[in-house]
């Protein structure tokens, strides 16, 4: 099951359940988040420093980095819960400190901690949140059932929030943030505490939301989740060390595209012959019988590398694209930003 798009898109009309309908997507800003040299300090401690980024409508954008890197502080500034010390920040063409109810009605936010009512049931919490957004009873009933089913909480709807697991509380928080079909969804660690299967399900639906025009802005320590995003900003010690698509970040980390060559034996002469090719930037051994060759362009370099090894009579078992993990990519880019290379 997938969440249906919000079909109320015309200004000045009222839906059957009493909900005021929304502005059409065509009149919304193309960039939902614009940060220009944003900084945040607490006393003498710099938590976020000179962060600039722009997030487009319908984009899945991730802030990744270790704990304490400033991800949560940055997202709190974007939803108006903290005020930047320096720089400028706009969300939906408005400074978060100046948000009005209409702006907040376009935003969904899931913090790291559970902030709903433990003594209320799952369904009662959803009803309470839906009521905060002024949803009519027909829409409220439909959206509550839809979102609770989406996040596999419908069968637990009559259980108190204090009696459900940590993972279920996480899902309940996400369900409540989706009830009003926000234009932009901020989620701080969306899959924290969830099992791998449910993590994958959550990401499928986040991607589905983006396909309908909802901007999804997430923070995560799970670096592998970067692959599911359109663009990624890598944050370390409060500063962005790299920003781009997953493919672009890999190229930045490696210095180009990467090939992995597998074979029973390579010698120094073979390596020197590969390094002499004009398309090869670097070469390294990753394991016994495996070498990584970084090239300018994988499509044109692969036949050149293969031909070179064939001419030298080198037995090759396999030549394929090498996609290092984002853990490796992150470490390489952080080291580069710090002026060191491993």
ChimeraX attribute file (.defattr): number of C-alpha atoms within 10 A of each C-alpha:
attribute: neighborCount
match mode: 1-to-1
recipient: residues
	/A:1	9
	/A:2	14
	/A:3	18
	/A:4	13
	/A:5	13
	/A:6	15
	/A:7	11
	/A:8	15
	/A:9	14
	/A:10	13
	/A:11	11
	/A:12	9
	/A:13	14
	/A:14	13
	/A:15	12
	/A:16	10
	/A:17	12
	/A:18	14
	/A:19	18
	/A:20	18
	/A:21	16
	/A:22	16
	/A:23	14
	/A:24	12
	/A:25	14
	/A:26	8
	/A:27	7
	/A:28	13
	/A:29	13
	/A:30	14
	/A:31	17
	/A:32	21
	/A:33	22
	/A:34	20
	/A:35	19
	/A:36	15
	/A:37	15
	/A:38	22
	/A:39	25
	/A:40	23
	/A:41	15
	/A:42	9
	/A:43	6
	/A:44	6
	/A:45	8
	/A:46	15
	/A:47	19
	/A:48	27
	/A:49	20
	/A:50	15
	/A:51	22
	/A:52	18
	/A:53	14
	/A:54	15
	/A:55	20
	/A:56	17
	/A:57	22
	/A:58	23
	/A:59	22
	/A:60	25
	/A:61	24
	/A:62	29
	/A:63	26
	/A:64	26
	/A:65	24
	/A:66	15
	/A:67	12
	/A:68	13
	/A:69	20
	/A:70	23
	/A:71	28
	/A:72	22
	/A:73	20
	/A:74	25
	/A:75	21
	/A:76	18
	/A:77	21
	/A:78	23
	/A:79	21
	/A:80	16
	/A:81	13
	/A:82	15
	/A:83	20
	/A:84	22
	/A:85	14
	/A:86	16
	/A:87	15
	/A:88	15
	/A:89	25
	/A:90	20
	/A:91	23
	/A:92	20
	/A:93	15
	/A:94	15
	/A:95	18
	/A:96	22
	/A:97	16
	/A:98	10
	/A:99	15
	/A:100	10
	/A:101	9
	/A:102	9
	/A:103	16
	/A:104	17
	/A:105	17
	/A:106	17
	/A:107	21
	/A:108	21
	/A:109	23
	/A:110	23
	/A:111	18
	/A:112	15
	/A:113	11
	/A:114	14
	/A:115	10
	/A:116	18
	/A:117	14
	/A:118	15
	/A:119	13
	/A:120	16
	/A:121	19
	/A:122	30
	/A:123	22
	/A:124	18
	/A:125	22
	/A:126	26
	/A:127	19
	/A:128	14
	/A:129	20
	/A:130	23
	/A:131	14
	/A:132	10
	/A:133	17
	/A:134	14
	/A:135	20
	/A:136	16
	/A:137	15
	/A:138	12
	/A:139	17
	/A:140	22
	/A:141	14
	/A:142	11
	/A:143	24
	/A:144	25
	/A:145	16
	/A:146	19
	/A:147	25
	/A:148	23
	/A:149	18
	/A:150	18
	/A:151	20
	/A:152	16
	/A:153	21
	/A:154	16
	/A:155	10
	/A:156	17
	/A:157	20
	/A:158	13
	/A:159	16
	/A:160	17
	/A:161	24
	/A:162	15
	/A:163	14
	/A:164	16
	/A:165	11
	/A:166	15
	/A:167	14
	/A:168	19
	/A:169	22
	/A:170	22
	/A:171	26
	/A:172	27
	/A:173	23
	/A:174	24
	/A:175	25
	/A:176	26
	/A:177	23
	/A:178	23
	/A:179	25
	/A:180	24
	/A:181	21
	/A:182	22
	/A:183	26
	/A:184	28
	/A:185	25
	/A:186	25
	/A:187	23
	/A:188	23
	/A:189	22
	/A:190	23
	/A:191	25
	/A:192	16
	/A:193	16
	/A:194	16
	/A:195	10
	/A:196	10
	/A:197	8
	/A:198	16
	/A:199	15
	/A:200	15
	/A:201	14
	/A:202	19
	/A:203	16
	/A:204	13
	/A:205	16
	/A:206	23
	/A:207	20
	/A:208	17
	/A:209	26
	/A:210	18
	/A:211	14
	/A:212	15
	/A:213	18
	/A:214	27
	/A:215	27
	/A:216	25
	/A:217	24
	/A:218	25
	/A:219	25
	/A:220	22
	/A:221	17
	/A:222	15
	/A:223	19
	/A:224	12
	/A:225	18
	/A:226	23
	/A:227	15
	/A:228	17
	/A:229	19
	/A:230	16
	/A:231	20
	/A:232	25
	/A:233	24
	/A:234	25
	/A:235	23
	/A:236	22
	/A:237	18
	/A:238	22
	/A:239	22
	/A:240	23
	/A:241	19
	/A:242	20
	/A:243	18
	/A:244	15
	/A:245	17
	/A:246	19
	/A:247	14
	/A:248	15
	/A:249	22
	/A:250	23
	/A:251	18
	/A:252	18
	/A:253	21
	/A:254	20
	/A:255	14
	/A:256	21
	/A:257	24
	/A:258	27
	/A:259	21
	/A:260	19
	/A:261	22
	/A:262	19
	/A:263	15
	/A:264	11
	/A:265	12
	/A:266	19
	/A:267	8
	/A:268	8
	/A:269	10
	/A:270	15
	/A:271	17
	/A:272	11
	/A:273	13
	/A:274	21
	/A:275	18
	/A:276	11
	/A:277	14
	/A:278	11
	/A:279	19
	/A:280	21
	/A:281	18
	/A:282	18
	/A:283	18
	/A:284	12
	/A:285	14
	/A:286	11
	/A:287	9
	/A:288	11
	/A:289	14
	/A:290	20
	/A:291	20
	/A:292	20
	/A:293	28
	/A:294	24
	/A:295	26
	/A:296	17
	/A:297	13
	/A:298	21
	/A:299	11
	/A:300	11
	/A:301	21
	/A:302	18
	/A:303	11
	/A:304	17
	/A:305	22
	/A:306	16
	/A:307	12
	/A:308	15
	/A:309	17
	/A:310	12
	/A:311	8
	/A:312	11
	/A:313	10
	/A:314	16
	/A:315	13
	/A:316	17
	/A:317	11
	/A:318	11
	/A:319	18
	/A:320	13
	/A:321	15
	/A:322	16
	/A:323	16
	/A:324	12
	/A:325	12
	/A:326	19
	/A:327	12
	/A:328	14
	/A:329	21
	/A:330	22
	/A:331	14
	/A:332	19
	/A:333	22
	/A:334	20
	/A:335	15
	/A:336	16
	/A:337	15
	/A:338	10
	/A:339	8
	/A:340	10
	/A:341	11
	/A:342	6
